[in-house]
Amino acid sequence: MNVYITKLNGMSYMSTEQYTQQMTADIAHSLGIREMGIYRYQADGESAENRARRYDGIIAGIGQGDLVICQFPTGNGVEFERGLVRHIKAYHGRIVIFVHDMEAVMYEDRPSLLGDIVDLYNEAEVLIVPSAAMKRFLMEHGVRSGMRYVVQEMWDYTTSLVSLDSGKLKRELHFAGDPDGVRFPRIWDYKMPLHIYSNQDCQGSLVQKMGWLPPDRLLLELSKGGFGLVWYGNESRHQYLSMSNSLNLATYLAAGIPVIVPKGISNQCMIEQNHLGIAVDTLDEAVETVKSMTEQDYQGYAAAVAGVTPLLRNGFFTKKCLVDAIQMCMRKDMYVYSESNEVYMLPDCAFEYVCVNESYGDNLAVSWIFRGEAEGYLVYDADSGKLVGEAFHGLEHYLLLENYPKEARFIVKAYVRAVRGKMIVARSNVAGVSGKQPVKARVSIIMPAYNAEEYIARSIDTALAQSFADMELIIVNDGSTDQTQKVIDWYQERYPQVKSICQSNAGQASARNNGVEHAEGDYISYMDSDDMLRPNMIERLFDSIKRNECDISMSSAYQITNEGYEEVGAYPVKEDTSIAIEDFFEQYIRYAYSVVWGKLYRKNLVKAHPIPSVTYEDSAWIPCILSFAEKICYINEHLYEYDRTIRNVTYVHASMGKSEEEQYADRRDYVMFFLENGNPQKKDLLKKLALGYTLGFVNKFSYPKFKDLREDIEKL
């Protein structure tokens, strides 16, 4: 894999945007990143054919999987940039966008560009953004959920100069930029010397016009002492500074002089906490600050600035951005930050439940229910204060702690990622192993298991972590030939709510039905031995089924893959209320997500209608059992987690290697099962579902018997 970075060329003068892009590209070269030149030109009116040739010339040489860091904007327009990105992706390249500026923020008269810019940014895998404020702005204005960000914090200002003067206290201000009414006022009437480094004019008796100076010459002049001034000429510019980075700021600090900045600038916290300068509300306050500065105070600021100048002069901010962005594209664990000292306990974020249980192998399992938005969780030993584990995703709710004593106690903290690290938004109470026992098994969870020794402990842990105490877990070992039973026995010895049943290998349906025969609860729930329950699943489903007096309660789920969490099993129905089965069936026919898990059933209902031993047992049984229910209730809370990262090949996937006749027979069997064994009073609904299934078979498969099956069902 090669990594490229775009660089803007072709401008007749060294603008700030061209300077920053060229500096960034030069820094990238030191990391072995290749250059991809883009020329500024009049893009309007160019034909599609000519533009395609231009794109081919720009990206010539990239190969599949190469990574391109696009420095935007180019000045050629969003349409040009979007076309370039899509051209790169057409050649199977990958995209990082380094956001230098955003015109929709820079200029008051261009807010209509925002939608197009967001669409452009959504093409990237990673965005390098100037500040955390810009990240929040983009998240609020349409950048897709799941986008990964690197926060730049500050521009570098590289130089080949070996040494510069040390800063001296001079009661004067320096402004490197144009006094055009936008970046800076055109009139300076303050009683304080002001040095302007620009070819534009600024009026004022104490203004010294230095003219435009090349970078190294500018650093030499600034390093003589005084204060660098970052300011704005209007409120639009002030807003821009709150989200973007000023090259002027980096220039002053690289020269070794402290800065005066407006409050609200994106770098304010960094400047103040590192003692690099002072944030003020007005220019009057800026002038008074300089007038009252003592030599001792100034040297304190100058010494602090001297500590960061090597970072800026050697391009370390940019290097960090580039390295982080590249690694973020290649690694899934790149959201690893140190915990920030800042703690913001947000009122809409709270831990509702934390559970600690003994887990197989003398480990401990910590589970939690968190209300609010989080990006990860930290688990601490409550007695030592030591960080002992981390969950890196906001949807996680389980963490295994290896080789921890049973007596240990823990605190869980929820965090979001901020510029300086993890910002804590909530912390739990202290929790330890409680030893609480169920009073009566009102719910029975049935778990079939076959050769599951490598992963069944996690599934058992999440079942035992339920906030609903009065439940039992019945694990049916379906003839395993590995150490699955050893794991089950370990739990049965320690947890009275765990029951073990052994049978000769007969398949999942047989194991589930066997578990029901031994169940003491009035309600049944099923789970697989490689999946997880959220800690409040049984409680939420039980409360809903009792309150609404239903036969079945169900929830949506998350399917977990290597790509993350995907929502499955959602229905557009009113939540947590009684729904007549006829009304629900109309939605089920449309969405038909047939799985036995993620639900709670009345036991007498499932005992009367056992699960069939067919290949697609879920698809056969769910329509059947629904047809015998009078009312159901539904909660769209993703309470079950169907994990496909543990076992890539399931029984259903393996069946796809069968012959056409065998595949036909499997599908015919499950359709005919619910037609023949479902509630005769709901025959019309079941027939409608069967016709929908068989139409899909006819469209997907060329095997002629599918068409015959559909015609036979139409005659029923």
N, C-alpha and C positions, 0 to 999 in steps of 0.2 A: 504494500500500500504506500502510495506517495501522498504527501500533503502539499497543497498549493495555497497561496494567498494572493488575492487580487491587489493591484496597485494602480492608482489613478495617475495617468500621464497626459501630456498634450496641452496643458494650460500655459498661457503666455506669461503668467506671473505666478509666484509662489504663494498661493492662497493658503489659509489655515487648513482647509480640507485636504489639499494636495500635500502639504507638509506632513500632516498627521498620518496620512496613508503611506507616504514614502518612508517616514520614520518607522511606522509599524512593520512595513515590509522588510526594512533593513534589519530590524530586531528579529523578525521571523527567519531571515537568512541565517542568523547565528544559531538557530535551532535546527537547521537543515531543511527548512521549508522552502519550496520552490515558488518562484514568482509567476504570476499570471497578469500580464499588463492589460489595462483597459484605458482607452483614450477617450477624453472628453470631446464630444462632437455634437453637431446639431442633429439630434435623433428624429425630430419631427419630420414626417413625410417620407421616411425611408421605406422602401418596399420590403415586404416580408421576405422575399428571396434574397435581397441584399443583406438584410439583417441576419438571416440564417447563416449566410456566408461569413458575416462578421463574427457571429457566435462561434462558428467552427474554427475560425482563426484564433480566437481568444483561448479556446479550451483545447487546442490541438495538443495531442500527447497524453491526455488523461486516460486512465484505464478504469476498468470496473472496480468499484470499491475505493477509488481514490477520494480523498477528502479535500474539499475546496472551502477555504475561509474567505467569504465575500465581504469586503469592506464597503459598506453602504452608508450614505447614498453616493452614487457615482456622478450625479449631476446630469445624467442622461435620461432621467425620468424613471418612474416606478415601472412603467410598461417595459422599458428596456431591461431593467433589473429582474423583473419577473420572468421575462423570456430567457435571460441568461441562466437563471437558476433552473428553469425547467429543461433547458438544453443540457445542462450538466447532469441533471437527474435522468434524462433520456439515455445518456451514456453510462448510466448506473453509477454516477458519482454521488457523493454524500455532501451535505451542505451544513456549514456553520455560517451564521450571519453576524458580523461584527458591526454593531450599530454605533456609528460615529455621531450622527445627528439624526433628528427626525423632523422633517420639514413641517409636519402637522403641529408640532410643538413649538418650533422656532418662529413660525410666522402666523400672525393672527388671521391673515386672509386665506389660509390654506387648510382649514379644518376638514374640508371634503376629501383630502388625501388620506385621512386616517384609515378608512376602510380598506383602500387599496394597499396601504403599507402593512396593515395587519395581515391581509391575505398573503402578501409577500413573505412576511416573517413566519407564517404558518407552514411554509415550505421547508423550513430549516429543522434540523435535529436539535441544535443548540443555538441559543442567542447569547452573544456577549453584549451586555447592556451597560450603560455608564453608571447606573446607580440602582439601589434597591427601590427608590421611588419610581424610576422608569419601569422596573419590573412590575411593580404594583399597577402602574398605569396601563401597561400592556395587558396584564391579566384581567383588568376590569373592562378593557375595550376590545375583547374578542380573540386574543391570542389563545390558542387551544389549550385545554387542560392537559397536563402532562408534559408541556414544553419544559425543557431543561435550560437553566440560565447560569451564566457566569457573570459576576458583577465586577466591572472594571475598577471602580473607585476613583481613579485619578489617571490623567495622562502622564506619560513619561516626557522627558526633554533630554534626549541624548546629546552628548558632546564629546569631542576628541580632546578638549582642553585638559591639561594635566592638573593645573591648579588655578584657583581663583582667589581674589581677595576675601578675607573674612569680613563679615558684615560689620558695619560701624553705625552707631546711632547718628543718623542724620534726620532732622525733622522735616522730611520731605516725602512725598508720595510719587510712585511711578505707575504709569498706566501704559501697557503695551497693547495697543489696539486703536481702532478708529473712533473718534468722538463724533458719531453720526446721529446722535439722538436715540439710537437703539442700544448700542453697546455702552455708550457713555454720553453724559450731557455735553452739548457743544460749547457751553459757557461755564467757566470755572471762576467763581467770584468769592472763593474762600481764601482766608488769610493763611495760606499754607502753600509752599512751593509744590508744583506739580510738573513732573517730567512726562511728556507725551511722546511715545515711540510710534509715530505714524506720519504719513504724508498729508493727512487731512488736518485741517486747522481747528484749533480750540482757542476760544477767546478768554483772556484773563491776564491780569497784570503779573501774576506769579507763575504763569505757564512758561515752561522752557520746552521748545519744540526740538526734539532730538531727531525727527525723521525716522523712516523705516531703516532698521539695521538688520543685517543677516544674523542668523541664530547665535553663532559663537561671539560675534561682536556685541550682540545684545546682552548675553550673559556677562561678558566682561564689564560692561557699563553698569548693569544692575548690581553686580557684586560689590560695588564701591560702598553700598550701604543704603539705609532708608527702609521704606516699606513698600511692598508690592500691593497694588489696589485692584481687586476684582469688583466690578460694579455693573450697574445696569442703567439704561437710559429711559426705559419705560417698563410697565408691569408685564408686558409680554416677555421681555428679556428676563425679568425676575423669575417668572414661571419657568422659563427655559433653564435658568441656572439651578432651579430646584430639582431638576431631573437629569440634567446633562453635566458634562465635565468641561471646565474652562482650561484651555491650553495655557492661558496667561498664568493661572495659578501654578501650574507645573513649572513655567518659565521662572517665576520669582523664586520658588523653592529650590529649583536647580541652581539658581544663582547664589543661594545661601542667605536670602533676606526673608524676614517674617512678613506675613501678609495681613491685610485688612480685608474682610469679606462681608457681604450682606448676610444677615440672618436668613436662614431658609435655604442657603446654597446646599447642593447635594453633599458636599464634603464637610459640612460644618462640624459634625461630631468628630470626624477624623482630625480636623484642624485643631479643635479645642482640646481633645483628649491627648493629643501628641504635642501640645504647646507650640504649634506652628504659627499661630497668629491669633487674631481677635475678630469675633463676629459682632457687627453693630447693626443698628436699625437704619441709621441715616448717615449722610456724608458729614453733617455737622458733628455727629458723634465720632466719626472716623478722624476728623481733624482734631477734635479735643483729645482723643486717645493718643495721637501722636505727640501732641503738645505736652501732655502730662507724663509721658513715658520717661522713666529714669534709665540711666546707663546700665544699672544692675539688671533691671527688668528686661531691657533690650538684649543684653548679652545672654540672659536666660532663654529668650526666644531664639536667638541666633544659634545657640548651642544645640537646641532641640532640632532646629532646621538642618543643622550640619549633620545630624544623625540620619536624616532621610535623604539627603541629596545624593548619596551613592545609589540609592534605589532608582531615582529618577534619571540620573545621568547614564546609568547602565541599562536602562530599559526593563527593570525587573517587574514593574506592574504589568507591562505588556507581555512579557515572557510568561508570567503566571497565568494571565488570561488565556494565552494561546495553548499552553500546556494543559491547563484544566479543561479547556474546550475539547482538545483532541482526546484526552483521556476519558472525558465524559461520553464521547461518541463510542468509545471502545469498551467501557466498563459500566457495570450496573450498580456498583457500590460507590459511585463518585459523589454521593451526597453525604460525605463524611466530614463533619465540621466539629470543631471543639465547642464546648458549651459556653455561651456568652455569659458574662456576669450580669447582664440585664435580664430581669425576670418581669414579665408582664402577665399578671394573673387576670385573664379576660373573663368577664362575667358569663359569657355564653359558652365557656369551655370548662368541663368538669369531669372527673372520674366518678361514675355512678356505682362502680363495683370493681373490686380487685380480689382475686382469689389466688392462693398459693397451695399447690398440692404436691405430694410426693409423686415422682415419676420414675419409671423403670430405670434400673441401673444406678440407684442411689443419687438420682438427680432431683431437681425441683422444677416444677412448671408454674410459671406466673401467667395469669390471664386477667384481662380487664375489659370493662365496658367504658368507653369514653364518649362523651357528648360534646360535639363541636368540631372545629377544623384543626387537624394536626398533620404534620408531615413526617413524624417519627416519634419514638418513645425511648426514654432512658430509664434503666432500672438500677437502683442503688441499694447497696446493703445499708439498712437503716441504722445499724449500730456503728459501723466503721465509716460510713459516708462514701465508701468506694463505689465507683461505677462498675457494675458487674455485667451489664449486657445492654444491647441496643436493638430495637426494631426499627428498620430504616424506611418503612412505609406507613402512612397514616391510617391505612385500613387493617394493618396487622393488629392482633389482639392476644398473641401467645408468644412466650419466650421460654426456651428451655435453658436452665442454668445447671451446668454439669458439676458434679462432685461438690454439692453444697449441703451442709448439715441441715437436718430437719428443723432445728431450732432457729434458723436464720429468719430475719424479718426484712422486708423490702419496702421501698417507696418507688412509685413509678411517676415519671415526669413526661408530659407531652410538650413537644416543641414544634416551632416553625423555623425555617432557615432564614437567617438575617445576614447582613453584610459581615458582621464580626463573628458570626458563629450561630449557634442554636439559641433561639429566644424561647424561653420557657413560658408556656401559656397556661399550664395547670399542673398541679401535683396531687398525688393521691395521699390518703392516710396510710399509716404503717399497716402492712399486712403480713401475716405469717400463716403457717399450716394450722388450720383451725380444728380439724378432727371432727367437724360437725357431721352427724349422721342423719339419714332420712328417717322420718317418722313412719311414713306409709308410702308405698309405691303407687302413686296415682298415674304416673306416666312410665311406660316401658319403652326404652330405646333398644331396637334390635340391630345388631351389627354382625353380618356374616363375615367370615374371615377365611382366606385360603392363602397359605404361604406369604404371610404379611409381616414377618418378623422385623423387617427393616423399617417399617413406617407405622405399624399399628399403635405404638405407644403414644404418638402424637394425637391420633384420633381419639384414643381412650382419654387422654388428658383433657381434651376440649369437651368431651362428654361429661367428665367428672367435675369440670369447672362451671357447670351450669348454675345460674343464680336461682333456679328452681330446685329446691332441695329434695322434694318428695318424688324421686324418680329412681328407677333401676336401669342398669345397663346389662343387657343380655347379649353375650358374645357367643356366636355359634361357629365353632371351628369345623369347617367343611372338609375334613380329611387332609389337613395340611401335612406336608412331609418335611417341613423345616422346623424352626424353633418357635413358631407362633404360639403354641400352647404354653411354652415356658413363660412367655411374656404375659399371657392371659392369667396364668396361675399366680404370677407375682402380684398382679393387681387384685385378684380374688382374695388372696391372703390378707391384704391390707384394707380393702374396701368392701364392706358388707353389701353395698348396692351393686356390686359386680357379680354376675352369674355366668358360669361357663357351661356350655353344652357342646359335646363332641358327637360328630356323626361321620359316617363314611361319605366320601366325596359324592355329592349329588347335585351340586350347583347352587347358585345364589337363591333362586326361588324356593327350593326345598329348605335351605338354611333359614330364610326369613319366616317361612310358614312354621317351621319347628320352633323358632323363637317365640312366635305369637302363642303357641300352645302352652308355653311355660311362663307367659307374662302374667304378672299380678295386677298391673295397672289397668285402669279403665280406658286409657288412651294409648295408642301405639305410634311411635315414630321410627323411621328407618334411617340409618346412616351407613356409608361404606367405610371400609377399614383404612382408606387412604385420604379421606376427606376431613373437614373440620366443621364444628358447630361454633357459631358465635355464642359467647357466654350467656346471652339472654334469649336464645332461640326458643327453648322449651317454655320459659316463662311467658314470652310474648304470645306464642301460639296457644298456650293453655288459657291464658286470660281472655284471649279473643274468642276461642271456641266456647268457653263457658258463658261469657257475657252475652254472646250473640246466639247461644243455643243452637250451634251448628253441628254437623256431622264430620266435617273436615275443615281444618284451618291450614293455610299454606302461606309461604313467603317466597319472594324472589331470591335469587342467589348470585354469588360471584363465581365465575369460572376463572381459575387461576392458571395462567400459562406463563411461559418464559417472557412474554410481552407485558405481563401485569395482570390486572383485575378487569374482567369483562362482565358486565351485567347480563344476566340471563333469567328467564322465567318470569318476566314482568307482564302484567295484564292491565289494560286500561279500564279498571273497574273501581268503584268506590271502596276505599280501604276500611278495614276493621268494622264491618257491618255485615248483617245477614244478607246473603244473596241467594235467591232461588236458583236451583241447579239449572233450570231451563235458561235463565238469563246468563248465567256464567258459561254454560255450554256453547252459547253463540260466540263468545270470545275465545273459548278453548278451541273451537273448530278453526278459528282464524290463526291462533298463535301456537296451539298444540305443543307445548313444551312438556313432554311426557317423561317424568322421573318420579320414582317412588319416594325419594328423600325430600327434605325441606318441608314436610307436612306433618300434621297431627291428625290421626283418624280415631273414631270411636272403635274400640276393640271388637264389639259385637258385629260391626260392619265388616271388618277385615277377616274375622273368623268365619263368617258366613260365605265369604268370597275370596278364597286363597289365591295367591299369585301363581300363575301357570309357569310350567317349565318349558318355555319356548325361548328362541334366541333373543327376540326383542321383548322381554318380559314386561318392561316398564310401559312400552307403547301398547301392549296387549291389555295390561291390567288397569292402568289409570283411567281410560274411558269407561271401562267396566265398573270400577268402584265409584266413579263419579255418578254414573247413571243410577246407582242405588242410594245416593245421598239426596236428601231433600234440600238442604241449605249448606252453603260453604261461606267462609270468610277469608279475606286475603289481606296480607300486610306486605307492602313493597319496601322491605328493609334489608334485603340481602343477608338473611340470617344463616344461610348454609353456604359453605365454600367447597366447590367441586374442583379438586386439585388435579390438574393434568401435568404437573411438573414431576410427579413421582413415578407414575407408570405411563409411558408413552403409548403402549399398546394395550388396549382393553380387549375384552372378549368380543365386543361388537366389531372393533377394528379388525381383529383376526378373522372374523367371519367373512370379511370382504374378499378373502382369497378363495372363496368357494366358487363352484361352477355356477353358471347362469340358472340352471334348474334348482340348485340348492338355495341360491339367493332368492329366487322366486318363491320357493316353498316357505322360507323363513318369513317373508313379508306377508304372504297369503295367510300363514298360520296366525300371526298376531292380529291381522284385520278380522279374520273369521272368528277369532276367540271373543273379542268384545262384541261382535255382532250376534254371536250365538249364545254367549253367557251373560251379556248385559241385561239390564232391566227391560223386559218386554214393553213396558209402558213408555219407555224412552227410545223405542225402535227408530223413530223418524230422525232423532238427533244423532243416534249412532250410525245410521245409514248415511246421513249427510257427511259425517266425519269420514266414514269409510270411502265414500266417493271422492272426497278431497284427497285422501291418501293415495288411492289408486290412480287418480289423474296425475299425480306427481310421479308415480311409478311409470306410467305410460310415457310421460314426457322425458323421463330420465333414462329409461332403459329401452333397448330395442327388442327385448325378449317378447315374443307375441302373446304369451300366456297372460301377461299383465293386462292386455286389452280384453282378453276373454274374461278375466276375473272381474274387471270393472263392469262389463256387460252383464255378468251373472248377478252382481250386487244390485244393479239398476232394476233387475226383475223382482227382487225381494219385496 
